[in-house]
Amino acid sequence: MARSNSATLGARPQLAVTFRNGWQWATVEGRAQLVGPDDPRPWLVDGERLRLLLREVFTAAGGTHDDWDEYDRVMAQEQRAVVLITPTRIYSNG
């Protein structure tokens, strides 16, 4: 999960993220959208949807957890958010 300032993303919502594995790398550039308790979206109708979104992003990134109730509690307590990127350019050295 990412910690960020929603004002920063609101003012400059473009991101470039690079993923590296050894000497191989790939970069994704695009428009960013911060989604969290302080950054509601029309499609994020309630806290339950945010809870599930945080889990989906965590597991998609390879994360696992032994106690999902604890994970959910900590994410809510720390007011964690998700940064979604709509890609406009993808490139790599591979």
WOHU-V430933 format. One record per residue. N is the residue number from 1. RES is the residue in three letters. SS is DSSP state (H for helix, E for strand, L for the rest). PSI is psi in whole degrees, -180 to 180 (none if undefined). BURIAL is + if it has 9 or more other C-alpha atoms within 8 Angstrom, else -. Layout:
n:res:ss:psi:burial
N:RES:SS:PSI:BURIAL
N:RES:SS:PSI:BURIAL
//
This chain:
n:res:ss:psi:burial
1:MET:L:155:+
2:ALA:E:142:-
3:ARG:L:127:-
4:SER:L:172:-
5:ASN:L:120:-
6:SER:H:-29:-
7:ALA:H:-39:-
8:THR:H:-47:+
9:LEU:H:-31:+
10:GLY:H:-36:-
11:ALA:H:-38:-
12:ARG:L:78:-
13:PRO:L:27:+
14:GLN:E:136:+
15:LEU:E:154:+
16:ALA:E:125:-
17:VAL:E:129:-
18:THR:E:133:-
19:PHE:E:134:-
20:ARG:E:142:-
21:ASN:E:101:-
22:GLY:L:-126:-
23:TRP:L:-5:-
24:GLN:E:141:+
25:TRP:E:157:+
26:ALA:E:142:+
27:THR:E:139:+
28:VAL:E:125:+
29:GLU:E:146:+
30:GLY:E:-176:+
31:ARG:E:133:+
32:ALA:E:149:+
33:GLN:E:120:+
34:LEU:E:128:+
35:VAL:E:118:+
36:GLY:E:-172:+
37:PRO:L:-31:+
38:ASP:L:0:-
39:ASP:E:68:-
40:PRO:L:150:-
41:ARG:L:151:-
42:PRO:L:-36:-
43:TRP:L:-8:-
44:LEU:L:82:+
45:VAL:L:-24:-
46:ASP:L:176:-
47:GLY:H:-29:-
48:GLU:H:-41:-
49:ARG:H:-39:+
50:LEU:H:-42:+
51:ARG:H:-46:+
52:LEU:H:-37:-
53:LEU:H:-43:-
54:LEU:H:-42:+
55:ARG:H:-44:-
56:GLU:H:-45:-
57:VAL:H:-43:+
58:PHE:H:-47:+
59:THR:H:-33:+
60:ALA:H:-28:-
61:ALA:L:5:-
62:GLY:L:5:-
63:GLY:L:149:-
64:THR:L:162:-
65:HIS:L:141:-
66:ASP:L:-23:-
67:ASP:L:93:-
68:TRP:H:-30:-
69:ASP:H:-41:-
70:GLU:H:-43:-
71:TYR:H:-50:+
72:ASP:H:-42:+
73:ARG:H:-46:-
74:VAL:H:-42:-
75:MET:H:-42:+
76:ALA:H:-43:+
77:GLN:H:-40:-
78:GLU:L:1:-
79:GLN:L:49:+
80:ARG:L:151:+
81:ALA:E:167:+
82:VAL:E:140:+
83:VAL:E:117:+
84:LEU:E:140:-
85:ILE:E:128:+
86:THR:E:106:-
87:PRO:E:136:+
88:THR:E:-20:-
89:ARG:E:135:-
90:ILE:E:131:+
91:TYR:E:161:-
92:SER:E:177:-
93:ASN:L:9:-
94:GLY:L:none:-
//
